[in-house]
Amino acid sequence: MALQPTFSVAGWPTEAGSQALDGFHALEDAALVERLRAAGADLVGFTRVSEFGFGLMGNAAGKALQQEQAAAELVLDLSGEARLAAARAGSCGFKPSYGLIPRLGIVGLMPSLESCGILARKVKTIGAVLAAIAGPDERDFSLPAEPLPDLAIGGIDPRQTSIGVIAEVLQELPSDMLANLTKELAGLKKMGFSVRELSCPDFAQNRLVHRIVGSVEASSCAGRYDSVRYGKRAPGAKNWNEMYLQSRGAAFGTLLKSYLIQGAFFQFERYPVYEKACRLRGRFLKELEQLSAQADFLLLPTLAADAAGEPATLGEWYAQAAHTLCANVSGRPALHLPPIFAGQGGGFQLTGPRRGDGRLLALGDFLLNQRQGGE
């Protein structure tokens, strides 16, 4: 198994792709790493990661699978990274429900939005990894006080299963992406699934909510990196204050630095905007609950229309993650699958109710088995 250096492994250089953690070696294993070791997993090494796992700029997620160096990869999913990396690698990518996996030992950036994502060629492999690392941890007070849901991958009866598609998303897709998604929906109907077109007027607000809430949380989390015990320290400072300011300016990359500045602005100068974003988030959660009453699962494209190339700005990254943000904002599980019926394109993602991870994986496993070889 491969993983990113955003997950602490005792004695390994856990630098999270940032000079702010240059020279830092984890003192102990993350809770999920402890559980992987206990389950007999062989950790083959770290993969290259974008700064603090945010975005896919310079990120090598999925490469270990493509090169058959690992059967699964752990990827921090802050805004859809695990699913987008899976789409690029032609594999499966899963973001679990919020609160299912302990955060102890994760070098995080956006506590309420991120989760440990899992990449693998087969859904059953994802299920096995999830079963090994999920569950409460008495050392992690951020986990909700909820019992562990049933994560077993059971059977799926298409005739008893409904899948919804969001009209507002379909309307924005270019013709080639819409054609591929239409083939997937036609294949689902042919198998007996009930496919329903639903409306979610606030879906487009996910980008705004994530950008405001995420930047504020990132700005708060990054405040602990001072370059005293580890991290890049800028030379020439005359006193401690200068050292802090100059080192923090040198430690973060341009893209993340602009994100942190944006978060500080909302936190200290426009706090009512942050509060409004939180209210919008709550309203979106209620809309999703209403949609869950109309369909068991939602089907969305994973890749956005302008997903090609390395994003140079925050706006470009958020445009690329336009369809994956909703699972992070809502805390719902989401699973990316390669094309099943279309034969081409970037595949699609399925999302279900929070804590319904087992049933979502069961659906994904059922559909993946329709492909040649089941992967």
C-alpha positions, -999 to 999 in steps of 0.1 A, spaced: 0 0 0 12 35 -9 2 67 9 8 104 9 32 122 33 1 138 48 -4 106 69 21 102 98 43 71 97 68 69 126 103 78 116 93 87 80 97 123 67 61 135 69 64 169 51 30 170 34 46 185 2 53 218 20 85 236 30 67 246 62 73 210 73 107 206 59 128 182 80 98 169 101 98 132 108 67 118 124 71 107 160 43 81 159 20 64 134 -14 80 125 -43 60 139 -52 47 105 -16 36 99 -16 17 132 -48 -1 120 -33 -9 86 -2 -24 102 -25 -45 125 -44 -57 95 -11 -69 78 -7 -41 53 27 -36 37 35 1 34 57 5 3 63 42 6 51 78 2 39 93 -31 45 128 -43 18 152 -31 7 188 -37 12 212 -8 -8 199 22 -27 176 -3 -47 206 -17 -52 202 -54 -34 179 -78 -6 203 -88 25 181 -89 6 153 -73 15 117 -82 -17 101 -67 -27 71 -87 8 65 -102 16 36 -78 -16 19 -90 -8 25 -127 27 11 -122 15 -18 -102 36 -9 -72 7 -9 -48 -28 -25 -46 -42 6 -30 -33 42 -22 -44 66 6 -50 101 -7 -62 131 14 -94 143 -2 -100 180 6 -119 190 -25 -121 158 -46 -85 149 -50 -89 112 -45 -117 109 -70 -101 133 -96 -68 113 -93 -87 81 -98 -104 95 -129 -69 104 -144 -55 70 -134 -85 50 -147 -91 34 -113 -117 37 -85 -115 65 -59 -135 67 -27 -141 95 -2 -157 81 30 -184 97 51 -171 125 73 -163 112 108 -158 76 98 -120 76 99 -100 90 129 -80 121 120 -52 115 146 -19 117 128 -33 133 96 -15 165 85 -48 183 77 -57 216 63 -96 218 63 -109 197 92 -146 198 84 -141 192 47 -113 166 43 -112 129 47 -88 100 39 -95 89 4 -88 54 -10 -77 45 -45 -77 10 -59 -85 -9 -91 -113 -29 -74 -141 -17 -52 -137 -47 -29 -101 -36 -22 -114 -2 -12 -140 -19 11 -112 -40 27 -91 -9 34 -121 10 47 -131 -18 71 -95 -19 85 -92 19 92 -127 30 100 -142 33 135 -140 54 167 -107 63 184 -107 75 220 -78 98 212 -97 117 185 -123 140 200 -133 153 166 -151 121 157 -189 122 161 -202 100 189 -218 75 166 -216 37 163 -198 23 133 -222 17 104 -224 -16 85 -196 -14 59 -201 -49 44 -204 -50 6 -236 -68 1 -258 -74 -30 -277 -48 -50 -311 -53 -67 -314 -29 -96 -351 -31 -96 -352 -19 -60 -326 9 -65 -331 44 -77 -304 68 -90 -308 105 -94 -291 129 -117 -291 167 -110 -307 187 -138 -286 218 -131 -254 198 -136 -266 182 -168 -274 216 -183 -238 228 -178 -221 198 -194 -205 201 -229 -219 179 -256 -192 152 -255 -194 148 -217 -232 148 -218 -232 121 -245 -210 98 -224 -231 104 -192 -262 97 -212 -248 63 -223 -241 55 -187 -276 64 -177 -291 44 -206 -270 13 -194 -283 17 -159 -319 19 -171 -314 -12 -192 -302 -31 -161 -334 -22 -143 -323 8 -122 -348 36 -118 -331 68 -131 -347 101 -121 -338 137 -130 -339 159 -98 -334 195 -91 -309 210 -67 -309 248 -71 -281 254 -46 -256 229 -62 -235 256 -78 -231 273 -44 -208 244 -33 -179 261 -49 -184 293 -30 -191 276 3 -161 254 0 -138 282 -10 -148 304 20 -151 277 47 -120 259 34 -98 290 33 -108 301 68 -101 266 82 -68 264 63 -57 298 76 -64 287 111 -46 253 107 -16 268 90 -10 293 119 9 266 139 38 264 113 64 289 126 97 273 114 111 271 149 116 233 153 112 223 117 103 239 84 121 264 61 136 293 80 143 325 61 178 340 68 186 375 79 159 380 105 170 404 133 145 392 159 118 366 165 90 386 150 109 391 118 118 354 117 82 344 120 70 367 93 98 361 69 98 323 74 60 320 69 63 340 38 90 317 24 75 284 37 43 283 17 38 281 -21 21 308 -41 -12 290 -46 -16 280 -9 -4 313 3 -31 331 -17 -56 307 -2 -44 314 34 -45 351 28 -81 348 15 -90 328 46 -75 354 69 -94 381 52 -128 363 57 -118 354 93 -108 389 104 -122 414 80 -154 398 66 -165 373 92 -203 378 83 -194 364 49 -180 333 65 -212 329 87 -233 333 55 -213 305 39 -219 283 69 -257 289 66 -256 281 29 -239 249 37 -266 240 61 -293 248 35 -275 226 10 -274 197 35 -312 200 38 -316 200 0 -296 168 -2 -317 151 25 -347 159 4 -331 144 -27 -323 113 -7 -360 108 -2 -364 108 -40 -334 87 -50 -311 62 -32 -280 75 -49 -269 105 -69 -248 102 -101 -225 130 -111 -196 135 -135 -163 135 -118 -143 156 -142 -153 191 -151 -154 205 -186 -121 224 -181 -102 197 -162 -73 196 -186 -39 210 -176 -23 222 -144 -44 249 -126 -23 281 -121 -48 298 -99 -74 290 -72 -102 298 -96 -89 273 -121 -86 245 -94 -121 252 -82 -133 250 -117 -117 216 -121 -132 203 -89 -167 217 -96 -184 184 -94 -165 168 -65 -168 196 -39 -204 186 -29 -193 154 -11 -167 174 9 -192 202 18 -219 177 28 -197 150 44 -214 123 22 -195 94 8 -186 95 -29 -172 68 -52 -156 74 -86 -159 46 -112 -142 43 -146 -166 42 -176 -190 12 -173 -213 15 -204 -199 45 -223 -166 28 -232 -147 62 -231 -145 94 -211 -135 101 -175 -161 79 -158 -185 92 -132 -190 94 -94 -218 81 -72 -227 96 -38 -251 84 -12 -264 93 23 -238 100 50 -228 68 68 -242 48 39 -207 38 27 -213 1 27 -243 3 3 -225 28 -19 -196 5 -23 -219 -24 -29 -235 -5 -58 -200 4 -71 -189 -32 -70 -220 -44 -88 -215 -19 -116 -177 -24 -119 -184 -61 -124 -202 -52 -156 -168 -42 -171 -144 -66 -186 -125 -83 -158 -144 -63 -131 -118 -34 -129 
